[in-house]
Amino acid sequence: MSRPELIKKLKQKNPKLNQSEIEATIDIFLESISSALKKGIAVEIRGFGRWYFKKLKENFNARNPATNELIYKPERVKVRFKASKKLNEIINK
């Protein structure tokens, strides 16, 4: 589902809200999640899932497949999402 589709669906369920209010709400929601993740705080929404960090180790032996030369990949952090049991049940029904 894309952002415009989400806005359209929310507008259908809440006809009293105008489109700019719905867009502002979505922006605030996404900005809050992004800023928390930027600060290193995991985000959990009960019944939906959680976003958390996974540290990836540095790699000294990585190879460029095109030239076959060794390259160094530094330690990095990736954001992961884990769906809640409730969301998994809804998806797998």
N, C-alpha and C positions, 0 to 999 in steps of 0.2 A: 504494500500500500504506500502510495506516495503522499507527500505533504498536502497537495491540493485535494486528494481523495479523502484524507483524514479530516480536513477542514469541512468539506462538503458533508461528510457523514455526521460530524458534530453539529453542523448547522441544521441538519434534518432532525436530529434528536433534541436540539435546544433552539427552537425557532425564535425565542425571545432575544437571544444573543445575536449581535451583528457580526459580520465576518472579521472586522478589525479586532474585536474583543477576543474572538476565538484564536486568531493569529497571534495576538499578544500573549495569550495564555500558553500556547504551544511554545512560543519563543522563550518565555520565562522558564517553562518546564525544562526544555532542552539546555538552556543556558545554565540552570542550576545544576543539572547533572554534569555538564562539561566543566564547570568551575570546581565542583567537588572532586572530580577525577583529576583535574589539573593540580589540586592541592594534595593529592595522594590519598583521598578518602574514598573508600568503597561505598557504592550506592546500592541500597536494597529497597525494593518496593514489594511489600508482602503480597503474595498471590500472583505476582508477575515474574520477578526474577531479580538478579543482582549483577551489577557490573563490578569487577574486581581486577586487580593487577596480577600479572604473572611476570616474574623476572626471567629473562632469557640470558643464559651465560654467554660470556664472550667466546668467540671461536677463532682459534689461531690457524686451523687447518681447512678453512673453507676454500673452495676453488671456483674460479670463474670458468663456467663450462665452455665458453667460446674460445678462450685463450689457454685454458688449463693452468693459469698462474695462481699461486696462493694469494689469498686476500685475508685481511683481518676484519672480523666483525666484532665491534665492541659490545659490552654488556648493554642490554636495552630492556625496556619495560613495554609490555603489550597489555591492552585492555581486553578482558574476556567477559562474556555474558553467560550466565547460567540461569536457565529457566527454572521457575518454581515447580513443585510437584503438581500444583493446581493447573498451571499453564501447560505442562506436559500432558496431563490427563485430557485437557480440552483439545489439544492438538492431535493426540493419538486416538481419539474416539472415532 
